[in-house]
Structures are given as C-alpha cells and as structure tokens.
Amino acid sequence: MIKNLTVDNFEKEVVNSETPVIIDFFADWCGPCQMMKPTFEAVSQEYEGKLKFLKLDTQTESGLAMKFGVQGIPAFAVVNNGKEVARFVGYMGEDDFKSKINDALNKL
C-alpha cells in the first residue's frame, strides 16, 4: 500500500521506519510524474515487506521537498535508518526502475 508522506507523518513513516522506504517526489502538473504513477504502483506490490512506498506532493509539502534538496521531479529517494542511500530522477521504464531499486537495496 502506498501512503502519502506529509510533514506530520514524516518521523513515523521515514525516520522511525524499520523497513527501508522509497519516496516518490511528484506534482500533479508534472507529465513525467503522472507517467511514472502506474509503474510506482505496480512495483510497490512486488516489493511489499521489503520496501515501503511513499508519495510526497512537492506542492503541498514543499518544505520536505526542500529538506531533501529536490530540484527535479519525478525524483525517487531511497531512505534507510533515516538516511538517504540512493536517488534517481526522471521518467524510466519499469525494468530500469526495478534495477535502480535493487541496486539501492543491495547496498544496505
């Protein structure tokens, strides 16, 4: 299940998460973000229990996006134990997306 990330649940969902998380930084007006949406949803089911999938709307949660230094979207940050361990930016196909996730998880 994909949850929306906000400043209110950031501590619980990211900092205190026992599972690594991947955050999708997006905006409704962003075409490539909308194109990544079905891929993010499909892949989230494959990694259930191994990786927590979160979405962060950069328009409503701009402070959190700034905290991560996000400059381009869509951006995906993998966070483990409260620290960012990988980031990838831009639209990509499902195979490339899974490959980048696997690379990040293998480094943990």
GIPEUR-V191852 format. One record per pair of residues at least 4 apart in sequence whose ideal C-beta (glycine too) atoms are under 6 Angstrom apart, sorted by the first residue. I is the first residue (numbers start at 1). J is the second residue. If there is no record, write none. Layout:
i=I j=J
i=I j=J
This chain:
i=2 j=44
i=2 j=53
i=2 j=55
i=3 j=54
i=4 j=55
i=5 j=13
i=5 j=54
i=5 j=56
i=6 j=61
i=7 j=64
i=9 j=13
i=10 j=14
i=11 j=15
i=12 j=16
i=13 j=54
i=14 j=21
i=14 j=79
i=15 j=82
i=17 j=21
i=17 j=52
i=19 j=52
i=20 j=51
i=20 j=80
i=21 j=52
i=21 j=54
i=21 j=79
i=22 j=51
i=22 j=53
i=22 j=76
i=22 j=78
i=23 j=54
i=23 j=56
i=23 j=77
i=24 j=40
i=24 j=55
i=24 j=76
i=25 j=56
i=25 j=58
i=25 j=65
i=25 j=70
i=25 j=73
i=25 j=75
i=26 j=33
i=26 j=73
i=26 j=74
i=27 j=33
i=27 j=58
i=27 j=59
i=27 j=73
i=30 j=73
i=32 j=74
i=32 j=91
i=33 j=73
i=33 j=74
i=35 j=91
i=36 j=40
i=36 j=74
i=36 j=91
i=39 j=94
i=39 j=97
i=43 j=97
i=43 j=98
i=44 j=53
i=47 j=51
i=56 j=61
i=56 j=64
i=57 j=61
i=58 j=65
i=58 j=73
i=65 j=70
i=68 j=77
i=70 j=75
i=72 j=89
i=75 j=89
i=76 j=88
i=77 j=84
i=77 j=87
i=78 j=85
i=78 j=86
i=78 j=104
i=79 j=84
i=80 j=85
i=80 j=108
i=85 j=104
i=86 j=104
i=88 j=100
i=92 j=96
i=92 j=97
